[in-house]
């Protein structure tokens, strides 16, 4: 996108300042409407009003879009570099917005191969004292660097673009390495903190860069491999810096950097979560072992707990960079994990507990070629975190139970996790109980954990579920109720659980009643239709009339499940009479709408039996004559769905005449509209 500087008539109104801000400008008010975007931007930035300058900077991307790519590169960026980024006394808010806006320009306005002029400005912003400005500058740099090698959109057809892209390929490596050296070698810690944040993405850039020529700007450098070696040395120096803030930044970004060294895939700019997609070569393992593992070990033993807690959490990334080799990890990484689990600082233990399952998985101790002894030891560490004296640590460890169970299997679950569950279910801190309730239900989700058999679920989980359903906090109850359908096949053997659920239909908390409404059809499936008739039908009908709309909606969405569990004949003989009676006797239009929505929900079921379909259809047609327009609209919308399952004779004999009458006679325009839609669906 490119073009000359143009008048305000050809650009978005977003380039025009508000009237209150226009008063801050020296130009006449009537001249502002014809002032070119670049000139208007400069005028606002040169005025004395902070509000006007902030407003102008927020419109920087709009101004750039208005003047085009060429003018942005030749006029706007030089102005920003000279007058804004290089000013020592510039307001932090202006610099923060500038760092954000520059990142937004790539690659929509400025193609990646032409984005190099943005980096000097962002480099300057990455060295300022204000933390939020530096973080935003680092974020923008990390967005721009990966697209520097992007090919032009025109392909081989545009020779100028291909030439510019080739020039960027030649210039970018030297410029990036020089920027990394300047930031890492700066006198003040702020630039070094930012350097640790951009070195991972720069290393990924060199992994992608296939050129084998010179890298350094003076032509005296060596290959890309030499540049990557220098980046590793820079990161090592940052990890040994005298300033704790620099070491903290190095520890924070170590996971991404180590994975970049191992050339592992990155996800959303962060460390990859799964196993390496390809085996890590032995040469890379040796490089990680010799150069990066000592950095990790040094940071993990730092005197500052704020550094140790960040280093301990990236043990998983280091483990993956070592190819999840159980022997290497047992020798080099696992001792750091054990030390972190017993660290005197609870913050270190807490941060490690948050990431414990990914860390344990990356060790590679499981599987046929794993290290069974170390696998047992790592579960001992996890058991210790579950029994930690600090509630925050216990709560963080609890969230990993499902994934650790999947990792270790039923034997290690029974020996190291199950013994801790009763005490955790009675934990005095509600947050711990709430997280435990959630992770227990995750253990019953085959997509997360599929290794526990029915015996373990009934013996270990049943008492815990009974305890949680009677918890004094609704949040704990809801974590169980909303996912109890995952164990619906076991509910017939959980009498206390079922009895407690029935009592909760009268709970004061409407979210609890909503969760019960979702659950009752699953109970019908698990306990049988006779049980539903004797114990669940009355609570179901009460929830259907609840004052809270979401509770009523829970009953509506449960109709298909109830139909599949009980059958069409039972629905027609037992449920429909109750619904019809409620509809005919209700003075509330909301209740009548709820009944009609239940009928509409049945239309989602395939192969709806003819008798049930006819009964539902008759009630919906009858509702087209309701005295309240909202009810008539819901009936018409429901008939749109039902018409898809009706035979031609029913459509011609019943549906079309009723809908045609609504279209012609209804006084409400919305009712006519939906009736016409239903009529169109019958054709």
C-alpha positions in Angstrom: 0.0 0.0 0.0 1.6 3.2 -1.1 0.6 6.7 -2.2 1.5 10.4 -2.0 0.6 12.7 0.8 -3.0 13.5 0.3 -5.7 15.8 1.6 -7.9 14.9 4.4 -10.8 14.3 2.0 -9.2 11.1 0.8 -8.3 9.6 4.2 -10.1 8.2 7.1 -11.8 10.6 9.5 -9.6 9.0 12.1 -6.8 11.4 11.1 -8.8 14.5 12.1 -8.3 15.7 15.7 -11.3 16.4 17.9 -12.4 20.0 18.3 -11.1 20.3 21.8 -7.7 19.2 20.6 -7.8 21.4 17.6 -7.8 24.5 19.9 -4.3 23.4 21.0 -3.0 23.9 17.5 -1.7 27.2 16.1 -3.3 26.7 12.7 -6.8 28.2 12.1 -9.6 25.8 12.8 -10.9 26.0 9.2 -7.5 25.0 7.9 -7.4 21.7 9.7 -10.0 20.1 7.4 -7.7 20.6 4.4 -4.3 19.9 6.1 -2.5 16.8 4.8 -2.2 14.0 7.3 1.5 14.2 7.8 1.4 17.9 8.3 -1.5 17.6 10.7 0.4 14.9 12.7 3.5 17.0 13.0 1.5 20.0 14.0 -0.1 18.1 16.9 3.2 16.6 18.0 4.8 20.0 18.1 2.1 21.7 20.2 2.2 22.2 23.9 -0.9 20.1 24.8 0.0 16.7 26.2 -3.6 15.6 25.3 -3.2 16.6 21.7 0.2 14.9 21.4 -1.1 11.6 22.8 -4.1 11.8 20.5 -1.8 12.3 17.5 0.4 9.3 18.5 -2.6 7.1 18.9 -3.5 7.9 15.2 0.0 7.1 14.0 -1.0 3.9 12.2 -4.0 5.8 10.6 -1.7 8.5 9.4 0.8 5.9 8.0 -2.1 4.2 6.2 -3.2 7.5 4.7 0.2 8.6 3.4 1.2 5.1 2.2 4.2 2.9 2.5 6.7 5.0 0.6 5.9 8.2 2.5 5.9 6.4 5.8 9.4 5.0 5.1 10.8 8.3 3.7 9.1 10.9 5.8 7.3 9.6 8.8 9.9 7.2 10.2 12.8 9.7 9.9 10.6 12.3 11.7 9.9 9.8 14.5 13.5 8.8 14.8 14.7 12.3 15.0 12.1 14.2 17.0 10.4 11.5 19.2 12.4 8.4 19.9 15.7 10.3 20.5 14.3 12.9 22.9 15.5 12.1 26.4 12.7 14.1 28.0 9.8 12.6 26.0 6.7 11.5 27.9 6.5 7.8 28.7 2.9 7.6 27.4 4.0 8.9 24.0 6.8 6.4 23.8 4.6 3.5 24.9 2.0 4.3 22.2 4.8 4.7 19.6 6.2 1.3 20.4 2.8 -0.3 19.9 1.9 1.6 16.7 5.2 0.7 15.0 4.5 -3.0 15.6 1.0 -2.6 14.0 2.5 -1.3 10.8 4.1 -4.7 9.9 3.3 -6.5 7.7 0.0 -4.9 6.6 1.4 -1.5 5.7 5.2 -2.2 5.6 6.2 -5.6 4.2 8.6 -7.6 6.3 11.5 -7.2 3.9 11.2 -3.4 4.2 10.8 -3.3 8.0 14.4 -2.8 8.9 14.1 1.0 9.4 11.7 0.4 12.2 14.3 -1.5 14.3 16.6 1.5 15.3 13.6 3.3 16.7 12.4 0.3 18.6 16.0 -0.4 19.8 16.0 3.1 21.4 12.7 2.5 23.0 13.9 -0.9 24.4 16.5 0.9 26.4 14.4 3.5 28.2 13.8 3.4 31.9 10.0 2.9 31.9 9.3 -0.9 32.0 6.0 -0.9 30.1 7.7 1.0 27.2 10.5 -1.5 27.0 8.2 -4.4 27.1 6.1 -3.0 24.3 9.2 -2.3 22.2 10.4 -5.9 22.8 7.0 -7.2 21.8 7.1 -5.2 18.5 10.6 -6.3 17.7 9.7 -9.9 18.3 6.8 -9.4 15.9 8.9 -7.8 13.2 12.1 -10.0 13.2 10.4 -13.2 12.1 8.9 -11.6 9.0 12.1 -9.9 7.8 12.8 -12.8 5.4 9.2 -12.9 4.1 9.0 -13.1 0.3 7.2 -10.2 -1.5 3.5 -10.8 -2.2 4.0 -10.4 -6.0 6.4 -13.4 -6.3 8.9 -13.3 -9.1 6.8 -10.9 -11.3 8.0 -7.8 -9.5 11.8 -7.3 -10.0 12.1 -4.3 -7.7 10.4 -6.1 -4.8 12.6 -9.1 -5.4 15.7 -6.9 -5.4 14.6 -5.2 -2.1 13.9 -8.5 -0.5 17.3 -9.8 -1.5 18.9 -6.7 -0.1 17.0 -7.2 3.2 18.2 -10.9 3.3 21.8 -9.6 3.0 21.6 -6.7 5.4 19.3 -8.1 8.2 21.7 -10.6 9.8 24.4 -8.0 10.3 22.0 -5.4 11.6 20.3 -7.8 14.0 23.6 -9.1 15.4 24.9 -5.5 15.9 21.7 -4.5 17.6 21.9 -7.5 19.9 25.5 -6.6 20.8 24.6 -3.0 21.5 21.7 -3.9 23.8 23.6 -6.7 25.6 26.7 -4.5 26.1 25.0 -1.4 27.2 26.1 0.4 30.4 22.7 0.6 31.9 20.6 -2.5 32.9 17.5 -1.5 31.0 18.9 -2.3 27.6 20.2 -5.6 28.9 16.8 -6.6 30.2 15.3 -6.0 26.8 18.2 -7.9 25.1 17.3 -11.1 26.9 13.7 -10.7 25.6 14.7 -10.4 21.9 17.7 -12.8 21.7 15.4 -15.9 21.4 13.6 -14.6 18.3 16.9 -13.4 16.8 18.3 -16.9 17.2 15.2 -18.3 15.5 15.9 -15.8 12.7 19.4 -17.3 12.2 17.9 -20.8 12.3 15.7 -19.7 9.3 18.4 -17.8 7.5 20.1 -20.1 5.1 22.7 -17.7 3.8 26.3 -18.9 4.3 28.0 -15.5 3.5 29.4 -12.9 5.8 27.3 -11.7 8.7 29.1 -8.8 10.3 28.7 -5.4 8.8 32.4 -4.8 8.2 32.6 -8.0 6.1 35.1 -9.6 8.5 32.7 -11.9 10.2 32.0 -15.6 9.6 29.0 -17.8 8.9 25.6 -17.9 10.4 26.8 -20.6 12.8 29.3 -18.1 14.2 26.6 -15.5 14.6 24.5 -18.0 16.6 27.6 -18.8 18.8 27.9 -15.1 19.5 24.3 -14.9 20.5 24.7 -17.8 22.9 27.7 -16.1 24.5 25.7 -12.9 24.8 23.0 -14.8 26.6 25.5 -16.4 28.9 26.9 -13.0 29.8 23.4 -11.7 30.5 22.7 -14.6 32.9 25.9 -13.7 34.8 25.2 -10.0 35.0 25.7 -8.3 38.3 22.2 -6.7 38.2 19.4 -9.0 39.5 16.9 -7.5 37.0 19.0 -8.6 34.1 19.4 -12.1 35.5 15.7 -12.2 36.1 15.0 -11.3 32.5 17.5 -14.0 31.4 15.8 -16.6 33.5 12.4 -15.6 32.2 13.3 -16.0 28.6 15.7 -18.9 29.0 13.0 -21.5 28.0 12.4 -19.7 24.6 16.1 -19.3 24.0 17.0 -22.9 24.8 14.3 -24.1 22.5 15.5 -21.8 19.8 19.0 -23.2 20.2 17.6 -26.7 19.8 15.5 -25.5 16.8 12.3 -26.6 18.4 9.0 -25.2 17.1 7.7 -22.1 18.9 4.0 -21.5 19.6 2.7 -17.9 19.8 6.1 -16.6 20.6 6.5 -18.9 23.6 8.0 -22.3 24.4 6.4 -25.3 22.7 4.1 -27.4 24.8 4.4 -30.8 23.4 7.2 -33.2 22.6 9.7 -32.2 19.9 8.2 -32.8 16.4 11.6 -34.3 15.3 14.4 -35.9 17.3 17.0 -33.5 18.5 20.4 -34.2 16.8 23.3 -35.3 18.9 25.3 -32.3 17.9 22.5 -30.0 19.2 22.3 -32.1 22.4 26.0 -31.6 22.9 25.7 -27.8 22.3 22.8 -27.6 24.8 24.7 -29.7 27.4 27.9 -27.8 27.1 26.6 -24.2 26.8 23.0 -23.8 27.9 22.7 -26.3 30.8 25.4 -24.5 32.8 23.4 -21.3 32.3 20.2 -23.0 33.5 22.0 -24.5 36.5 23.6 -21.1 37.4 20.3 -19.3 37.3 18.5 -22.0 39.2 21.0 -21.6 42.0 20.9 -17.8 42.0 20.9 -16.0 45.4 17.8 -14.1 44.4 14.6 -16.2 44.7 13.0 -14.0 42.0 15.6 -15.5 39.6 15.4 -19.1 40.9 11.6 -19.2 40.5 11.8 -18.3 36.9 14.6 -20.6 36.1 13.0 -23.6 37.8 9.8 -23.2 35.7 11.8 -23.5 32.4 13.2 -26.9 33.3 10.7 -28.5 30.9 12.1 -26.5 27.9 15.6 -27.5 28.7 14.5 -31.1 29.0 12.9 -30.9 25.5 16.0 -29.3 24.1 17.9 -32.3 25.3 15.6 -34.5 23.3 13.7 -35.7 26.4 16.7 -38.0 26.9 16.0 -39.7 30.3 19.7 -40.3 31.0 20.8 -36.7 30.3 17.8 -35.2 32.1 18.4 -37.5 35.1 22.0 -36.3 35.4 21.6 -32.6 34.5 18.1 -31.4 35.0 16.4 -33.6 37.6 18.6 -32.5 40.5 17.5 -28.9 39.8 13.9 -30.0 39.9 14.4 -31.8 43.2 16.2 -28.8 44.7 13.3 -26.5 43.5 10.7 -28.7 45.2 12.5 -28.2 48.5 13.6 -24.6 48.1 13.3 -22.5 51.2 11.4 -19.9 49.2 7.7 -20.8 48.8 7.6 -18.7 45.6 10.1 -21.0 43.9 8.1 -24.0 44.9 4.9 -22.3 43.8 6.3 -21.4 40.3 7.6 -24.9 39.8 4.3 -26.4 41.0 2.4 -24.5 38.3 4.5 -26.1 35.5 5.2 -29.4 37.1 3.3 -31.7 34.7 5.0 -30.2 31.6 8.3 -30.3 33.4 7.9 -33.9 34.4 6.8 -34.9 30.9 9.8 -33.3 29.3 12.2 -35.5 31.4 11.3 -38.5 29.3 11.3 -40.8 32.3 8.2 -42.7 31.3 7.7 -45.1 28.4 9.6 -48.4 27.7 13.0 -46.6 27.3 12.5 -44.3 30.3 14.0 -44.3 33.8 11.6 -45.9 36.2 13.5 -45.0 39.3 13.6 -41.3 38.4 9.9 -41.5 37.4 9.1 -42.7 40.9 11.4 -40.0 42.4 9.7 -37.2 40.4 6.3 -38.4 41.7 7.7 -38.2 45.2 8.6 -34.6 44.5 5.0 -34.0 43.3 3.6 -35.7 46.4 5.7 -33.3 48.5 4.3 -30.3 46.7 0.7 -31.6 47.3 1.6 -31.6 51.0 3.3 -28.3 51.0 2.8 -26.0 54.0 1.8 -23.1 51.8 -1.7 -23.1 50.4 -0.6 -21.4 47.2 1.8 -24.2 46.5 -0.7 -26.9 47.2 -3.3 -25.1 45.0 -0.8 -24.8 42.1 0.3 -28.5 42.4 -3.3 -29.7 42.5 -4.0 -28.3 39.0 -1.4 -30.8 37.6 -3.0 -34.0 39.1 -4.9 -35.1 35.9 -1.8 -34.7 33.7 0.5 -36.3 36.2 -2.0 -39.2 36.5 -1.9 -39.7 32.8 1.9 -39.6 32.8 2.3 -42.1 35.6 -0.6 -44.4 35.2 -2.8 -46.0 37.8 0.1 -47.5 39.9 1.9 -44.3 40.6 -1.5 -42.5 41.1 -2.4 -45.0 43.8 0.9 -44.8 45.5 1.8 -41.1 45.3 -1.4 -39.1 44.5 -4.4 -40.9 45.9 -3.1 -40.9 49.6 -3.0 -37.1 49.5 -6.5 -36.5 48.1 -8.6 -36.9 51.3 -6.5 -34.3 53.1 -6.7 -31.9 50.1 -10.5 -32.3 49.9 -10.7 -31.1 53.5 -8.1 -28.3 53.0 -9.0 -25.2 55.0 -8.4 -23.0 52.0 -11.3 -22.9 49.6 -9.2 -22.2 46.5 -7.3 -25.5 47.0 -10.6 -27.5 47.3 -12.0 -25.7 44.3 -9.0 -26.6 42.1 -9.0 -30.1 43.4 -12.7 -30.5 42.5 -11.9 -29.3 39.0 -8.9 -31.5 38.4 -10.7 -34.6 39.7 -13.3 -34.2 37.0 -10.5 -33.7 34.5 -9.2 -37.1 35.6 -12.5 -38.5 34.3 -12.3 -36.8 30.9 -10.8 -39.3 28.4 -9.4 -36.4 26.4 -7.1 -35.5 29.3 -6.7 -38.7 31.3 -7.8 -42.1 30.2 -5.8 -44.4 32.4 -8.0 -44.7 35.5 -10.2 -47.8 35.7 -13.7 -47.9 37.1 -12.5 -49.4 40.4 -10.3 -46.5 41.1 -13.0 -44.0 40.2 -15.5 -45.6 42.6 -13.1 -46.3 45.4 -11.1 -43.1 45.4 -13.3 -40.4 43.7 -16.7 -41.3 45.1 -16.0 -40.2 48.7 -14.4 -37.0 47.4 -17.4 -36.2 45.2 -19.7 -36.7 48.1 -17.6 -34.3 50.2 -17.4 -31.7 47.5 -21.1 -31.6 46.7 -21.8 -30.7 50.4 -19.0 -28.0 50.4 -20.1 -24.7 51.9 -18.9 -22.8 48.8 -20.9 -22.9 45.6 -17.8 -22.6 43.5 -16.6 -26.0 44.7 -20.0 -27.6 44.1 -20.2 -26.2 40.6 -16.9 -27.7 39.5 -18.3 -31.1 40.3 -21.9 -30.5 39.0 -20.9 -29.0 35.7 -18.7 -32.0 34.8 -20.5 -34.8 36.7 -21.9 -36.1 33.4 -18.4 -37.4 32.7 -19.0 -40.2 35.3 -22.7 -40.7 34.4 -22.0 -44.4 33.7 -21.0 -44.7 37.4 -23.9 -42.7 39.0 -26.0 -45.8 39.5 -23.4 -46.9 42.0 -23.2 -43.5 43.7 -26.4 -43.2 45.7 -25.2 -40.5 48.0 -24.0 -38.4 45.1 -27.4 -38.7 43.4 -29.3 -38.0 46.6 -27.2 -34.9 47.1 -27.8 -33.7 43.6 -31.6 -34.0 44.1 -31.4 -31.9 47.2 -29.5 -29.2 45.3 -32.5 -28.5 43.0 -33.6 -26.2 45.8 -30.3 -24.5 46.2 -30.3 -20.7 46.8 -27.5 -20.2 44.3 -29.0 -20.1 40.8 -25.8 -21.3 39.2 -26.1 -24.5 41.2 -29.7 -25.0 40.1 -28.6 -24.4 36.5 -25.9 -27.1 36.8 -28.4 -29.5 38.2 -30.8 -28.8 35.3 -28.0 -29.7 32.9 -27.3 -32.9 34.9 -30.8 -34.4 35.4 -31.1 -35.8 31.8 -27.8 -37.6 32.4 -29.2 -39.0 35.7 -32.2 -40.3 33.7 -29.8 -42.1 31.4 -27.8 -43.5 34.3 -30.5 -44.4 36.8 -33.3 -45.4 34.3 -36.7 -44.0 33.4 -38.5 -45.4 36.4 -36.1 -43.5 38.7 -36.7 -40.3 36.8 -40.4 -40.7 37.1 -40.3 -41.3 40.8 -37.5 -38.9 41.9 -36.5 -36.5 39.1 -39.7 -35.5 37.3 -41.0 -33.1 39.9 -37.6 -31.3 40.4 -37.3 -31.1 36.6 -40.7 -29.4 36.3 -39.8 -27.0 39.1 -36.6 -26.0 37.4 -38.5 -25.5 34.2 -40.5 -22.7 36.0 -37.5 -21.2 37.8 -37.3 -17.4 38.0 -33.8 -17.3 36.5 -33.7 -17.6 32.7 -30.4 -19.6 32.6 -31.9 -22.3 34.8 -34.9 -22.6 32.5 -32.6 -22.7 29.5 -30.7 -25.6 31.1 -33.9 -27.6 31.0 -34.4 -26.6 27.4 -31.0 -27.7 26.3 -31.4 -31.0 28.1 -34.5 -32.1 26.1 -32.5 -33.9 23.4 -30.6 -35.9 26.0 -33.8 -36.7 27.8 -35.4 -37.9 24.6 -32.5 -40.2 23.8 -32.5 -41.6 27.4 -36.2 -42.1 27.8 -37.5 -42.6 24.3 -40.1 -40.7 22.2 -43.1 -42.7 23.5 -42.3 -41.8 27.1 -41.8 -38.2 26.3 -45.1 -38.1 24.5 -47.0 -39.9 27.3 -45.4 -38.4 30.4 -43.7 -35.1 29.6 -45.9 -33.5 26.9 -49.1 -33.6 29.1 -47.2 -31.7 31.9 -45.8 -29.2 29.4 -49.2 -28.6 27.8 -50.8 -28.2 31.2 -48.2 -25.7 32.2 -48.6 -23.7 29.0 -52.4 -23.6 29.2 -52.4 -22.6 32.8 -49.6 -20.1 32.8 -50.2 -16.3 32.9 -46.5 -15.6 32.3 -45.4 -15.3 28.7 -41.9 -16.3 29.7 -43.1 -19.7 31.0 -45.0 -20.2 27.7 -41.9 -19.3 25.7 -39.8 -21.8 27.8 -42.3 -24.6 26.9 -42.1 -23.7 23.2 -38.3 -23.7 23.3 -38.4 -27.2 24.8 -40.5 -28.3 21.8 -38.1 -26.6 19.4 -35.2 -28.4 21.1 -36.7 -31.7 20.2 -36.5 -30.8 16.5 -32.7 -31.1 16.8 -33.1 -34.9 17.3 -32.9 -36.9 14.1 -35.7 -39.3 13.1 -38.2 -37.8 15.5 -41.1 -40.3 15.7 -44.3 -39.3 13.8 -46.6 -39.3 16.8 -44.4 -37.1 18.9 -43.7 -34.8 16.0 -47.4 -34.4 15.3 -48.1 -33.6 19.0 -45.4 -31.0 19.2 -46.4 -29.5 15.8 -50.0 -29.1 17.0 -48.9 -27.3 20.1 -46.6 -25.0 18.1 -49.3 -24.1 15.6 -51.7 -23.4 18.4 -49.2 -21.0 19.9 -49.2 -18.9 16.7 -52.4 -17.4 18.1 -51.0 -16.6 21.5 -52.0 -13.1 22.8 -48.4 -12.1 23.4 -46.3 -11.3 20.3 -43.1 -12.7 21.8 -44.7 -16.1 22.2 -45.9 -16.0 18.6 -42.4 -15.2 17.4 -40.9 -18.1 19.3 -43.5 -20.4 17.9 -42.8 -19.3 14.3 -39.0 -19.7 14.8 -39.6 -23.2 16.2 -41.7 -24.1 13.2 -38.7 -23.3 11.0 -36.8 -26.1 12.6 -39.8 -28.5 12.8 -40.7 -28.1 9.2 -37.5 -29.8 8.1 -38.9 -33.1 9.6 -42.5 -32.8 8.4 -43.9 -34.7 5.5 -45.3 -32.8 2.5 -48.9 -33.6 3.5 -48.5 -32.1 6.9 -46.8 -29.0 5.5 -49.6 -28.4 2.9 -52.5 -29.3 5.2 -51.3 -27.6 8.5 -48.2 -25.5 8.4 -48.7 -23.4 5.3 -52.3 -22.3 6.1 -51.4 -21.4 9.8 -48.3 -19.5 8.8 -50.1 -17.7 5.9 -52.8 -16.6 8.2 -50.1 -15.1 10.6 -48.4 -13.3 7.7 -51.7 -11.7 6.6 -53.4 -11.0 9.9 -50.7 -10.5 12.6 -50.4 -6.8 13.7 -46.8 -7.2 14.9 -44.2 -6.7 12.2 -41.6 -9.0 13.8 -44.2 -11.8 14.1 -45.0 -11.4 10.4 -41.3 -11.5 9.6 -40.6 -14.8 11.4 -43.8 -16.3 10.1 -42.7 -15.5 6.6 -39.4 -17.1 7.3 -41.1 -20.2 8.5 -43.4 -20.1 5.4 -40.4 -19.8 3.1 -38.8 -22.9 4.8 -41.8 -24.9 3.9 -41.2 -24.5 0.2 
